[in-house]
Amino acid sequence: MSIRTSSWSTAPWRDGSCWSAVIESLQAQGYNVTAPQFPESSLAADVARLRQVLARQDGPTIVCGHSYGGQIVTSLGKDAANVVGVVYIAAFAIDEGESLGALLSGPPTPALANLSIDEQGFAWLPEEDFVGHFAADVDPVKARAMYAAQQPISLSTFEDVMGEPTWKSQPTWYMVATNDEAIPPDAERQFAKRMGAHTVEIASSHVPMVSHPDEVVKLIVEARGGCRLGLEVDLGRKRLHRRLVEDAAPGGFGFAREETL
């Protein structure tokens, strides 16, 4: 069973190009990678875009969410075509009945303390906060270029209440960014623990895919291996089930018929 497809859900205040180093490395290893742009005008629109992308995949797919991108992949629920695993990179991973607005109701983190809200209700990061807090371990020249290409997010997305989360029906991996100034590292640890995710920690700002791409690639490759093993075990169970059913039929070996395994 081969898993060679990965799809990304990026987050506000940056675009898919932030994944360039990770994408190039995975493509060199034979992965089919998709890093779509999301409207970030509403959670429903973002989830619809991800479903659109997943429908184009031709095999088992690992989805990877960063920051608010974790909200998008989590919102797929059980109805996640082709998805066999989820990787969270310094991402939100809330549970059913929760919302980002409630989660962020306390004092803002340094990276999000001075959001600029435009007339359409979209939030933007100031340059100083982007360079000094959001992407604090990225070369300032590159961080300023990232700032210039930032994509704002509608504040309405923070009010959406989560339904049944994807992570309750899929294996998960989580990268905690221990120097994150957007999402508190302890919150990331709590997300990972609650999901029962395979967890790694990296001394990174909120954008480890930019400052530590090799470590992000390693985690995705590990997830691919774990998902492939899980699929092979599941396939083996199905084959055993079919064999037991066949053997229990007239003329078989007489094993007790098993309906489920």
C-alpha positions as CSV (number, residue, x, y, z in Angstrom):
1,M,0.0,0.0,0.0
2,S,1.6,3.2,-1.1
3,I,0.9,6.7,0.3
4,R,2.5,9.4,-1.9
5,T,0.0,12.2,-1.7
6,S,0.0,15.1,0.7
7,S,-2.3,18.2,0.9
8,W,-1.7,21.3,2.9
9,S,-4.1,23.7,4.7
10,T,-2.1,26.8,5.3
11,A,-3.1,29.6,7.7
12,P,-3.8,33.3,7.8
13,W,-1.1,35.9,7.3
14,R,0.9,33.8,4.9
15,D,0.3,31.8,1.7
16,G,1.2,28.4,0.3
17,S,4.6,29.5,-0.7
18,C,5.7,29.3,2.9
19,W,5.8,25.6,2.4
20,S,8.2,25.8,-0.6
21,A,11.2,24.1,1.1
22,V,9.0,21.3,2.5
23,I,7.3,20.8,-0.8
24,E,10.5,20.7,-2.8
25,S,12.0,18.1,-0.4
26,L,8.9,15.9,-0.5
27,Q,8.6,16.1,-4.3
28,A,12.2,15.0,-4.6
29,Q,11.2,11.9,-2.6
30,G,8.3,11.2,-5.0
31,Y,5.4,12.7,-3.2
32,N,2.5,14.3,-5.0
33,V,2.0,17.5,-3.0
34,T,-0.8,20.1,-3.2
35,A,-0.7,23.4,-1.3
36,P,-3.9,25.2,-2.3
37,Q,-4.8,28.8,-1.5
38,F,-7.8,29.3,0.8
39,P,-10.2,32.2,0.7
40,E,-10.3,32.5,4.5
41,S,-13.5,34.4,4.2
42,S,-15.3,31.7,6.2
43,L,-14.6,28.3,7.7
44,A,-17.2,26.8,5.4
45,A,-15.5,28.2,2.3
46,D,-12.1,27.0,3.5
47,V,-13.4,23.4,4.2
48,A,-15.1,23.4,0.8
49,R,-11.8,24.3,-0.9
50,L,-10.0,21.5,0.9
51,R,-12.7,19.0,-0.1
52,Q,-12.3,20.2,-3.7
53,V,-8.6,19.5,-3.5
54,L,-9.1,16.1,-1.8
55,A,-11.6,15.0,-4.5
56,R,-8.8,15.5,-7.1
57,Q,-6.4,13.1,-5.3
58,D,-6.0,9.7,-6.7
59,G,-5.0,7.7,-3.6
60,P,-4.5,7.7,0.2
61,T,-3.7,11.3,1.3
62,I,-2.1,12.8,4.4
63,V,-3.5,16.3,5.2
64,C,-1.3,18.8,7.0
65,G,-2.6,21.8,8.8
66,H,-0.7,24.8,10.2
67,S,-2.2,27.3,12.7
68,Y,-5.8,28.0,11.5
69,G,-5.2,25.4,8.9
70,G,-5.6,22.9,11.7
71,Q,-9.1,24.2,12.1
72,I,-9.8,23.5,8.4
73,V,-8.5,19.9,8.5
74,T,-10.2,19.2,11.8
75,S,-13.5,20.3,10.3
76,L,-13.5,17.6,7.7
77,G,-14.9,15.2,10.3
78,K,-15.5,11.6,9.3
79,D,-16.3,12.6,5.7
80,A,-12.8,13.1,4.6
81,A,-12.3,11.6,1.1
82,N,-9.0,9.8,0.6
83,V,-7.6,11.0,4.0
84,V,-5.7,8.4,6.0
85,G,-3.8,10.7,8.5
86,V,-3.5,14.2,9.7
87,V,-0.4,16.2,10.6
88,Y,-0.7,19.3,12.7
89,I,2.1,21.9,12.6
90,A,1.8,24.4,15.5
91,A,-1.9,24.2,14.8
92,F,-5.3,24.5,16.4
93,A,-7.0,21.2,17.0
94,I,-10.1,21.9,18.9
95,D,-12.9,19.5,19.9
96,E,-16.6,19.2,19.2
97,G,-18.6,22.2,20.6
98,E,-15.5,24.4,20.9
99,S,-14.6,27.6,18.9
100,L,-11.4,29.5,18.3
101,G,-13.1,32.7,19.7
102,A,-13.7,31.0,23.1
103,L,-10.2,29.6,23.1
104,L,-8.6,33.0,22.4
105,S,-10.8,34.9,24.8
106,G,-8.0,35.6,27.2
107,P,-5.1,38.1,26.8
108,P,-3.7,37.9,23.3
109,T,-0.3,36.4,22.5
110,P,2.5,38.7,21.4
111,A,2.1,37.9,17.7
112,L,-1.7,38.6,17.8
113,A,-1.8,41.5,20.2
114,N,-2.1,44.3,17.6
115,L,-4.3,42.9,14.8
116,S,-5.5,45.5,12.4
117,I,-9.2,44.9,11.4
118,D,-10.3,46.3,8.1
119,E,-13.8,47.5,7.1
120,Q,-14.7,44.0,5.7
121,G,-13.9,42.4,9.1
122,F,-10.6,40.8,8.0
123,A,-7.6,40.8,10.4
124,W,-4.1,41.8,9.3
125,L,-0.8,41.5,11.2
126,P,1.4,44.6,11.5
127,E,4.8,44.3,10.1
128,E,6.6,44.7,13.4
129,D,4.6,41.9,15.0
130,F,5.0,39.7,12.0
131,V,8.8,40.0,11.9
132,G,9.4,40.2,15.6
133,H,6.9,37.7,17.0
134,F,5.1,35.7,14.3
135,A,8.2,34.7,12.4
136,A,10.8,35.6,14.9
137,D,13.4,32.9,13.9
138,V,13.2,33.7,10.2
139,D,15.7,35.9,8.5
140,P,14.2,39.4,8.7
141,V,14.5,40.0,5.0
142,K,12.5,36.9,4.3
143,A,10.1,37.6,7.1
144,R,9.3,41.0,5.6
145,A,8.6,39.4,2.3
146,M,6.3,36.9,4.0
147,Y,4.6,39.9,5.7
148,A,4.1,41.6,2.3
149,A,2.4,38.4,0.9
150,Q,0.2,37.9,4.0
151,Q,-3.4,36.8,3.5
152,P,-5.9,38.2,6.0
153,I,-8.6,36.1,7.7
154,S,-12.2,37.0,8.4
155,L,-13.0,37.3,12.1
156,S,-16.2,35.2,11.5
157,T,-14.0,32.1,11.4
158,F,-13.3,32.5,15.1
159,E,-17.0,32.1,15.9
160,D,-17.6,28.8,14.1
161,V,-18.3,25.9,16.5
162,M,-16.6,22.7,15.7
163,G,-18.6,19.6,14.8
164,E,-17.2,16.1,15.1
165,P,-13.4,16.5,14.6
166,T,-11.4,14.6,12.0
167,W,-8.8,13.6,14.6
168,K,-11.3,11.3,16.3
169,S,-11.4,9.0,13.3
170,Q,-7.9,9.4,11.9
171,P,-4.3,8.9,13.2
172,T,-2.6,12.2,14.0
173,W,0.9,13.7,14.3
174,Y,1.6,17.0,16.0
175,M,4.6,19.3,16.0
176,V,4.8,21.7,19.0
177,A,6.7,24.9,18.3
178,T,8.2,25.6,21.7
179,N,9.0,29.3,20.9
180,D,5.6,30.0,19.3
181,E,4.3,33.5,20.1
182,A,1.0,33.1,18.3
183,I,-0.4,29.9,19.8
184,P,1.0,29.1,23.3
185,P,3.2,26.0,23.3
186,D,1.3,24.6,26.3
187,A,-1.9,24.9,24.3
188,E,-0.3,23.0,21.5
189,R,0.8,20.3,23.9
190,Q,-2.8,20.0,25.2
191,F,-4.1,19.7,21.7
192,A,-1.7,16.9,21.0
193,K,-2.3,15.1,24.2
194,R,-6.0,15.2,23.9
195,M,-5.8,13.7,20.4
196,G,-3.4,11.1,21.4
197,A,-1.1,12.4,18.6
198,H,2.4,11.2,17.9
199,T,4.2,14.3,19.1
200,V,7.5,16.0,18.5
201,E,8.8,19.4,19.8
202,I,11.0,21.8,18.0
203,A,12.5,25.1,19.2
204,S,10.7,27.2,16.6
205,S,8.6,30.3,16.1
206,H,5.0,29.9,14.7
207,V,6.4,29.0,11.3
208,P,8.5,25.9,11.6
209,M,7.9,24.9,7.9
210,V,9.9,28.0,7.1
211,S,12.6,28.0,9.8
212,H,12.9,24.2,10.3
213,P,11.7,22.6,7.0
214,D,13.8,19.4,7.4
215,E,12.1,18.6,10.7
216,V,8.7,19.2,9.2
217,V,9.5,16.9,6.3
218,K,10.7,14.2,8.7
219,L,7.4,14.3,10.6
220,I,5.4,14.0,7.5
221,V,7.4,11.1,6.2
222,E,7.0,9.4,9.6
223,A,3.3,10.0,9.3
224,R,3.2,8.4,5.9
225,G,5.0,5.3,7.3
226,G,2.6,5.1,10.2
227,C,-0.5,5.5,8.0
228,R,0.8,2.9,5.5
229,L,1.4,0.4,8.3
230,G,-2.1,1.1,9.5
231,L,-3.6,0.5,6.1
232,E,-1.7,-2.7,5.7
233,V,-2.9,-4.0,9.0
234,D,-6.5,-3.0,8.1
235,L,-6.1,-4.8,4.7
236,G,-4.8,-7.9,6.5
237,R,-7.8,-7.8,8.9
238,K,-10.2,-7.6,6.0
239,R,-8.5,-10.5,4.2
240,L,-8.6,-12.6,7.4
241,H,-12.3,-11.7,7.9
242,R,-13.0,-12.8,4.3
243,R,-11.1,-16.1,4.8
244,L,-13.0,-16.9,8.0
245,V,-16.3,-16.2,6.3
246,E,-15.3,-18.4,3.4
247,D,-14.1,-21.2,5.6
248,A,-17.3,-21.1,7.6
249,A,-19.3,-21.8,4.5
250,P,-20.4,-25.3,3.6
251,G,-17.4,-27.3,2.6
252,G,-15.0,-25.0,4.5
253,F,-13.0,-25.8,7.5
254,G,-15.8,-25.0,9.9
255,F,-14.4,-22.0,11.7
256,A,-17.0,-20.0,13.5
257,R,-18.4,-17.2,11.3
258,E,-17.1,-13.8,12.2
259,E,-19.1,-10.7,11.2
260,T,-16.6,-8.1,12.3
261,L,-12.9,-8.0,13.3
